[in-house]
């Protein structure tokens, strides 16, 4: 087993307004003093990550792009300096890991600038380069949120809180099963031996339109096969999460119509009044 070494890392942030403290993660920088190694990953492809969060900046993208370029130049300079000083003759850190670490901590010191750094964090790894890729995927690309069931799990938790606050009782979890069907609903209402209401979240707020179609088609197949289950629910509500605008929203709306044609009721997750009304009805 390869030896694990201690590394320090910081999250690169874009913080245009210091007053509210809102920021977007842009990248990650990592240093391994023991190996005299430093590198960073910076998001340079998607400006929409910034303008979606700060829509008022859509009219001034050029200023953001120039600021990011200068920030990257500074990161390049620091990387060259910390990587054994190979490209900066005034620095020679080859024999002093502590000095490397101190230089890194000085880089990420608190500062009131638009492009800034998180407080430093520590990790152990046997492959700093792979660790940097993993950290970038987590903190910038939010890889955990790309899992198919992640957003729907969050939606289920939110619905649980809403039902609790509105004193909606009598809902149970149930899985409808046949030779061709296996569909679990987190919220089901029974009336005697009948299953009268079934509720499930569906995440249609995907970046890529084929992903929206794929998720909707998956549920269309479930709804078709669900009809063949002897004790299938009399009504199915799909609480959906939708894109904000653009072609993604258009595709989402089309998919909702197709799901309705399969007999489902579609309500956006923001419409808590209608969701609670459906859930309470026996």
Secondary structure, DSSP 8 states (H G I E B T S, - for coil): ----EEEEEEEEEEEEETTTTEEEEEEEEEEEGGGTEEEEEE--S-THHHHHHSGGGGGGHHHHHHHHHHHHHHHHHHHHHHTTTTT-TT---TT-HHHHHHHHHHHTS----SEEE---EEEEES-HHHHHHHHHHHHTS-GGGGSTTHHHHHHHHHHHHHHHHTT---EEEEEEE-SS-EEEEEEEEEETTEEEEEEEEEE---SSHHHHHHHHHHHHHHHHHHTTSTT--SEEEEEEE--SSHHHHHHHHHHHHHHHHTT-EEEETT-HHHHHHHHH--
